[in-house]
Amino acid sequence: MNMPVRGFADLMPLLPELVVVLGAFALLMIDLFVAERRRILSHGFAIAVVIAATALIVLGVGDHGTVLGGMFVRDVAADVLKVGIGVVTVLAMIYTWPYLRERGLYKGEVAVLMLFATAGMMLLVSAGSLVMVYLGLEMLALCSYALVAIDRDSPLASEAAIKYFVLGALASGLLLYGLSLIYGAAGSLDLGQIAATAYGNPSSTLLITGVVFVVAGIAFKFGAAPFHMWLPDVYQGAPTPITLFIGSAPKLAAFGMTYRLLEVAAGPLDDHWRLALGWLAVMSLAIGNLSALVQTNLKRLLAYSTVSHVGFLFLGIAGGGAQGFAAAMFYAISYSLMSAAAFGAIVVLSNRGFEADRIDDYKGLNARSPWMAGLVLCVMASLAGLPPFLGFWAKLAVLKAALQGGMLWLAIVGIVFAVIGAFYYLRVIKAMYFDEPDGQAPPLREDRPLNVVFGVNALALLALGLAWNPIMAWCQRAFAG
């Protein structure tokens, strides 16, 4: 493959990724010379790197275009997703420091792994080739496995990491096999060339089979049913801020991968993959919501709710077309912010020896701290899809996309399970406002910076719910061309 690079100007579209990767390598060196008591400086450096890369994208530094022989594509869709990834990653890093530090779990490798995972996500959403898809995906996956196992003395975390690694390897194998079949049918790794082949021979059995395996790999990376078996154990076993990270930002990366592989490369075969995603949406909505109804552990409840939210996201993609992908992107961004806030609530309310990860731990929270109970209320109401919170508009957008895509039956299923799903979020609200605590409740965390960050995160769900049009317009612009 011919990949001429005549100078730094040719790499300008790659500038944000270069900042993150160089920052990660710099952090590896800096961490060697930082004393344990000053480790917050290296962690702050990692946060600054992600903020700098995100600011470059927002300010439009570096042109849109393709580099590395078409393997890397920077366009509006990639920019929108990268900004979302950057914002959620910064939130995850802020939540990570106090939680791991007070439990003696913080290691310098945590920030490095998060930076490399972020670089993988950014490459994934800008992939113009099957090689870049797999490179970005494995960078993200390998860092995620290590982050889940960061608490080496916890049997629960070790078990979660092993399950995540084994099932993740299986999913990567499925995806890689599908990509190899697509390459065999198209004779090219370039997504544009694959699309041209699909236009010329849309009934190719080899190509369709490859797309089937790709859809299975995508479903696993999202955590869609019936490929969701890793989610509950990983979400419960991993330290809460790590769960926050792997449960939010990678959903944006998975959406970017879905768009590149299914719409850009396999767009002519949309009659096949749209129907497959529609049925995956039904299974995810049913299994996710019904399983969440019986959970008592909040992290497992949020894991099953993730499965149901992936079902809603698939509603938009199954609707197809620019409007469907814009709605699904809006949902992915909204869910990432909601997921960060939900796990952020657990981090803020936990203390050393008290994880605040059971629904019963929230009993009587309003009596202890009406302000904190109000913030958690905003998070749960948004996840439930109650107006005027951001989650309501996200659900409305994907339901509308399904209707416009001619899938009335799918929209009806979505509406039914949206009502069912609201119940388990209301259980948390009921516990906060109407139940008495069991025994002596632990004191609330006295960490003003962390409380401020959580407050901004939670109130943003209300503020963006009242002013959601700019985000939706940005998502629509990403697919307007």
C-alpha positions, 0 to 999 in steps of 0.5 A: 500500500502506497502511503506517502508522507511528505511532511508534518503537514500531511499528518495534520488530520492525525494531530489529536491522535498524535497528541494522545499517543505521545502524551501516553509515552511521555507519561510512561517516562514521567511516572518513573520520576514522580514520587508516590505522594505526588502521583496526582501530578502525573494523573493530572498530566494525563487529563491535560493530554486528553483535554488538549486533544479534544480542544484541537478537535473542537477548535478545528485544528488539523484539516479533514481528509485522509492520511496513511493511504486512506487508512485514516479518515477524519470527517465530521462524524469522527470529530463528533465522536472524538469530542464525546470520547474526550469529554467522557474520558476526562470525567472517568479520569477525574472519578478514578483518582480519589476512588483508587487512591483511597483504596491503595489501588492507584498505579501509574499504569492506570492513566497510561492504559486509559490514554492508550485506550483513548487513542484506540477509540479515536483511531477506531472511529476514523478507520478507513481500512479494515486494518485500522478497524482492527488496530483501534479495536485491539488497542482499546480491548487490551487496555480494557482487560488490564484496567479491569484486573487492576485490583489484583487482590480481588477475586471478583475483579480477577474473575471479571478480567478473565471472563472479559479476556476470554469472551473478548478474544472470542468476539475479536476472532469472530470479527476478524473472521468476518473481516477476512471473508469481506476481504476475500470477497472484495480483494481490498482492505479499503472500506470504499473499495469494499462498498464498490464491490458490494454495489457491483455484487450485492448477492455475494454469499461470501460478502454476506457471510462476512457481514454476519460475522461482523454484526456478531462482533459488533454486538459483543463489543456493544454488549447486545443480547445474546452476546451480553454475558460478559457485561454483568460480571465485568461491571460488578467486578471491576473497580467502579471508576473503571466500570465507568470508563469501559461502560461509557466511552467505548460505546461511542467507539463501537458506534463509530466502528458500526458506522464504518463497517456497516454503512460505509463498507457494507451500505449496499447490503443494508437490507440484511444487516438492518433486519439483523440489528432490528432483531438484536434490538428486540432481544436486547430490550427484552433481556436487558429490561427483564433481567434488570427488574430483579437485580439488587446490586446497582452495578449489575442493574446498570449492566443490564440496563446497558443491554437495554440501552444498546437495544434502543441505540440499535433502533436508530441504526436499524432505521437506516439512512442519515437520519437513523445514524444521526439519531443513533449517534445522538443516543450514543453520546447521551448514553455515555454521559448518563452512564458516566453520571450513574457510575459517578454517583456510586463513586461519590457516595462510596467510602473506604469499606463502603461501595454504595453499589446496592440499591439498599445503600440509597435508602433515606439518602434524601434525609441525609443529603437532599442535594445529592439525592436530587442529583441522583434523581436527575441521573435515574430520570434521564436513564428512564427517559423521563422528560425533560431530561436528555434521555427522553429526547434520545429515546424519542430520536431513535424511535422516530428513526425506526418509524422513518425506516419502515419498522413500526413493529420495532418502534412499538417494541421499543415503546413497550420496553421503555415503560417496563425499563422505567420501573427499576430506575424508579426503585432507586428513586423510591429508596432515596425518598421513601425508605428508611436506611438499614442501620447507621448510614455511612457519612457522605464523602467530603471531597468538594472537587469530586462532588462539583464534577458529579454535580456538573455531570448530573445537572448537564443531563437536565440542561442538555435536555432543555437545549438538545437541539445543537447536539442533534444538529451536529450529529445530523451534519455528520451524515448530511454529506 
